[in-house]
């Protein structure tokens, strides 16, 4: 299969075109799309201090490197959240730091253990021991949002970049729509901000319309250090897995479905104004973070977690065994061929 633009051997076939591209033209295609999207949606201003949330995975690493390239005159800083998951987050943050150092970027690592007294690994163990209804992703998402915003404010950021890609966004749209979470559905998009409270650092997503497969390939061909082994050992219980499989099947049968969903949502978004929770937003009376209630969800969870006794430490494999989970790969095992 040859590149449709120059005739060289292609490295990828984009089924939604379809297009076949060599490495040179794939790199151009990917970067040109991100640049165009960033400009069209006015994600950045020339005077912005830009914080980039970097987990060490492909998405955040690509976002960091491209934002640095696209906005060369802006101050760029990095933020990594260390949830404390042995054999996973420590390895990913090592890759994040390699990127920070290669780019000469100031960075901050926020350790969950220091902020709330427990690692995510210990929280999952407490969840099983106390039979809490929340899964690991619920706790993790709430704490990551809080401490990313706090670190971005501390570092003087005007914008906070996250590495959400096209696959992530379509899954989230379906999750919120199918579960009747219209307030969250209305607030989604490539730029999430509030006009009411300056304490919230606007979040922007330059990879919003970049398919996950292409993000991974771009990271590989550019040689960006990134973590690419097994995903979080506790993510097998996430509802997102249901929507991931659904969207994967739809995309396989009808290429371009994800792009169609995003385009439809962006056309619909102006009609959703007024549905979101911005009118209810306030500052948490305990920590001062943004919340739709007097006490933010992070503080509610933290109080419960601190009150629960900490048992002797267990490995992720042992913790998963407590919940009778059968995989460490982050996705449910459906049958022998993975379908």
N, C-alpha and C positions, 0 to 999 in steps of 0.2 A: 504494500500500500504506500503510495507516494504522496508527498505534500502537494496540495492543490495549487499552491502559490509559486513553488519553485521547482517541483519535481524531485526533490531530495526524499530520502526515506523518511516517512512520517513516524512520530513517536506517540501520537494519540489520534483517535477518531472521535469526534464530537457528534454523537448520534442525533442531537437536536438540530443539526444543520441539514444534512450531515456535512462535517468538515474533517479533512485529514490534514494535519499540520506537522512539519518538522520541528526540531527544537527551537530554532531561531524564530520561526513564525508563531509557534505556540507562545513563547515568552512575550513576543510583541503583542499578540492577541490578548493575553491575560492582563498584562500591565496596562495596555491601552484601555481595556474595559474598566479596570479599577480607577485609572486616572479620570476617565470620562464620567464615571458614576460619582466620584468625589466632587468633581466640578459641577455637574448637573444638580446635585442635591446640596451644594454649598456646605459641605461638612466642616470645612475649616476656614478661618480667616487668617490673613497674613500675620497678625499680631498674636495669635493664640499660642499659649503654652499647652502642648499636647501630651497627655499621659496615655500610655499604651498598656493595657492589661495583658501580661505575657505569662501564660502557664508553662510554656516550653514546648507545646504541641505545634503542629504544622500551621494551624490557622493563625494563632497569635504571633508566631514567629514571622510568617509572611506579612501579616498586617504591620508589624513593627518595621521590617525592612522596607516595605513599600511606602509607608508614611514618611520614613526618614528620607527616602529618595524623592517623593512627590513634594514634600514640604521642607526643602533643605535649609531655609532661613529661619524656620521656627525652632523654638526650644522643645526638645522631645525628652520625656522622662519615662521610665518604665516602672511598673508595679507588678509584683508577683505575690500570690497568696499561697503560703505553705500550710495546707490543711493537716499535714502530718499523717501521711499514708505510706507506710514502709514499702519500699520496692516499686513505688509509683511516682508520687509527687516529688520526692527527693531527687529522683533521676531526671524528671522533667525540668525541675528548676535549675539543675546543672546545665542543661541545654539553653535555658533562658539566659543564664548569666553569660554563657559563651557569646550569645548575640549582643547582649548589652556591652560587653567588653570589646568585641570586634567593631561595634559602631561608636564606641566612646560615649555611651549614654549613661547618665546618672540613673540609679534605680533604687528601689526600696523593696525589701522582702518582708511581708507581714506574716507572722507566725500565729496561727489560730490558738495554739497552746498558750501563748503569752497574752492573748486578748481575752479568752473566755475560760482558761484553765483546763481545757481538754483538747486533744487532737480529734480530727474527724474519725480516726480509727477508734478512739475511746468512746466517741459519741455513738457510733454504730453499735459498739458492744453494749453500751447502756440502753440503747433502743431495744435490743433483743432481751436483755435482762429484765427490763421494766415493761416490756410489751407495749411500747409506744406505737401509735398508729402511723407516724411519719416514717418515710424511708430516708436513706442517707442523702439523696439528692435534694430533698426538701430542706433539710438543715443546711447542707453545703451551699445551696443557692442563696438562701437568706443571708448567711454570714459573708459569703463572697461579695454580694452586692453592697452590704454595709461597709465592709472594710476596704473595698476598692474605692468607694466614694469618699470615705474618710481620708485615705492615703492621697487621692487625687486632690482633695481640698488642701491637705497639708503641704503638698508639693506645688501649690499655686496653679493647678491646671485649669484651663478654660474648657477643655474637651477631654473626654475619656474614650479612647478607642477600645472596642472589643473585637474579637476575631470571629464573630458570628458569620457563617457562610450561608449560601442559598439553601442548602439542605437543612441547616439549623432553623432558619427563618420559616420555611414552609412547614416544618414539623411543629414549631411553636404556634403558628397561625392555626393549624388544625387542632392542636391541643386546646387552645383557648376557645375556639369557635365551637368545637364539639362538646366542650364541658361547660358551655354557657358562661364563660368568663369574659363578658363583653367589655368590661372596663379595661382589662388587660389587653384584649384584642384591639381596642380602639387606640391604645397608647403605643402600639408597636410601630415599627418602621425603621428606616435607616438612620434616623436622628430622633432620640428620645430625650425630651427636655421638659422643663416646667417653667412657666413664666412667673409663678407665684413665689417660689423660695429660691434664693441665690445659693443656699447650702447644697443644692443638688447640682452636681457637675453633669452637663449634658453628655449623653453617650452617643457615639457615632460608630457606624459599621461600614467601613470601606469595602469589605468583602461580601456585602449584602446580596449581590447578584452573581457571586462566583461559586460554581458548583464545587462540592467537597473534593471530588476526584481530581479536579483541575488544581485546587489549592495544594493538594498532596504532591502532584507531579511538579508544580512550579517550585515548591520547597526542595524537591529532590534535584531538579536540573540546575537550580541556582546554588545548590550546595549549602543551604542554610542549616546550621545545626538544629535539630529538633528531635523530640521524643516521639518514637513511632512504634513502641512495643504495645503490649496489651493495655487496654483502657482501664479506667478505675475499677478495682476489684469489687466495688460495692454498687456499681451502676446497673447490675442485672435486674434490680427491682423497679427501675424507673419507668413511668408511664410512657416516656418518650420513645422507648424501644418499640412500642406498638405502632406509633405513628411513623417511625423510621421505616419499619418493614412495609407499612402501607404505601408510603411515598416511593420507596424503592421499587415496589411492584408496579405502581402506576407509571413511573418514569420509564421502566423497562418496556412496558407495553405501549406507552405513548410518549416518546421522547419529547422533551420540551414542556412537560406538565408543570414542573417546578417554576419555570420562568413565567408560565401563564398565570399561575396562582399569585406570584408576586406582583405581576403587572395588574391583575384584577384588584388586588388589595390596595395598591397605591392609587388606583383610580377611585376606589371606594372610600379611602381614608378621609378626604374632606367632608364626606357625609356623616362621619362618625364623631365629629367634634361635638363636645358637650356630653358625650357618653362616659368619658374617662373620669377618673377619681380626682382630678386636679383640684376641684372645688373642696374636697375633703382633706387635702394634704396639709400637714402641720408638722411641727417638730416634736419628736419624742421627748417627753418630759424627763426621761431618765438620762438619755445619751445625747440628745440634740440632733439625732439623725432624722431624715425625712420619713414620715409615716402617714398612713391614712387613719390611724387611731392615736389616742393619747400616749400609748406605749407601743413602740415598734415591735414587730414580730421577732426581731433578733434579740431584743431584751427579754421578751417572754420566754423564748427558747433558752437563752443563757441562764435565766433564773432556774428553770427546770433542770438543766444540765448540771449546774453547780450544786444543786440540792441532792442529786443522785450520787450515791457513793461510787467511788472508782474501784473496780475490781482489779486484780492482778492483770497486767497487760497480756493481750493475746495477739497472734498474728492475723492478718486478713483472712487466711484460709480457715483458721480456727473460728473466727467471728462469723464467717459465712456459714460454717457448719452449724452454728447455733441457730441460724435462721433456716437451716435445711435447704440451702441453695446448692445447685449442682454445677455451677460454672464460675470460673474466675475471669472469664474473657469479657464480661460486660454485656453479653447478649444472651437471651434465653436459648437453651438447646431445644429445638423443635423436633427434629428427627435426624437421621443419619447424615443427610446431605445439607443440613443447615437451613432448610426451608420449612 
